[in-house]
Amino acid sequence: MRVEVVLALPRTHRAVMLELAEGATVADAALASGLPLEGIDGYAVHGVRAAAERALRDGDRVELLRPLLLDPKEARRRRATGR
């Protein structure tokens, strides 16, 4: 099966297409991607939070999630006030 693994960085992103065996998990895809996993806070599949042991299906997109540096509401407040 084919899956894509994506890592979003502050000003860019990296994506890797993989061929994995049936029954592969999110963790299997993350490890096989070769992308840096240090600092990863969790995983999502098509934008929905997922456990590392979740089985993947053909065509899934695995997203490697990093911790938030700032609460999104606070970021909007700061932009609105010009701080």
C-alpha positions as CSV (number, residue, x, y, z in Angstrom):
1,M,0.0,0.0,0.0
2,R,1.1,3.6,-0.6
3,V,1.1,6.2,2.1
4,E,2.5,9.7,2.5
5,V,4.2,10.9,5.6
6,V,4.4,14.7,6.1
7,L,6.3,16.9,8.5
8,A,5.4,20.6,8.7
9,L,8.2,23.0,9.6
10,P,8.0,26.7,10.4
11,R,8.6,27.9,6.8
12,T,8.5,24.7,4.8
13,H,7.4,21.1,4.8
14,R,8.8,17.7,3.9
15,A,6.8,14.8,2.5
16,V,7.8,11.2,1.7
17,M,5.8,8.7,-0.3
18,L,6.2,5.1,1.0
19,E,5.3,1.6,-0.1
20,L,4.4,-0.4,3.0
21,A,3.1,-3.9,3.7
22,E,-0.6,-4.4,4.5
23,G,-1.2,-4.0,8.2
24,A,1.5,-1.3,8.7
25,T,0.9,1.1,11.5
26,V,1.3,4.9,11.9
27,A,4.5,4.2,13.8
28,D,5.8,1.9,11.1
29,A,5.3,4.7,8.5
30,A,6.9,7.3,10.7
31,L,10.0,5.2,11.2
32,A,10.2,4.2,7.5
33,S,9.9,7.8,6.4
34,G,13.4,8.7,7.5
35,L,12.1,12.1,8.6
36,P,13.4,13.5,11.9
37,L,11.2,12.2,14.8
38,E,12.8,14.1,17.7
39,G,10.3,16.6,19.1
40,I,7.3,14.9,17.6
41,D,4.3,15.3,19.9
42,G,1.9,12.9,18.1
43,Y,0.4,11.7,14.8
44,A,-2.6,12.5,12.7
45,V,-4.0,10.7,9.7
46,H,-5.7,13.0,7.2
47,G,-5.8,15.7,9.9
48,V,-7.4,13.5,12.6
49,R,-5.3,12.7,15.7
50,A,-4.2,9.0,15.6
51,A,-2.5,6.6,17.9
52,A,0.9,5.1,16.8
53,E,-0.6,1.7,16.6
54,R,-3.4,2.6,14.2
55,A,-3.4,0.5,11.1
56,L,-3.1,2.4,7.8
57,R,-5.0,2.0,4.6
58,D,-3.8,2.6,1.0
59,G,-3.7,6.3,0.3
60,D,-3.5,7.5,3.9
61,R,-1.5,10.7,4.7
62,V,0.3,10.5,8.1
63,E,1.2,13.9,9.6
64,L,3.9,14.1,12.2
65,L,2.8,16.7,14.8
66,R,5.0,19.0,16.7
67,P,3.9,20.7,20.0
68,L,2.3,24.1,19.7
69,L,4.6,27.0,20.7
70,L,1.7,29.4,21.3
71,D,-2.0,28.9,21.8
72,P,-3.8,29.8,18.5
73,K,-6.2,32.1,20.3
74,E,-3.3,34.0,21.8
75,A,-1.6,34.3,18.5
76,R,-4.7,35.8,16.9
77,R,-5.0,38.3,19.8
78,R,-1.4,39.3,19.3
79,R,-1.9,39.8,15.6
80,A,-5.1,41.8,16.1
81,T,-3.4,44.2,18.6
82,G,-0.2,44.5,16.6
83,R,2.1,43.0,19.3
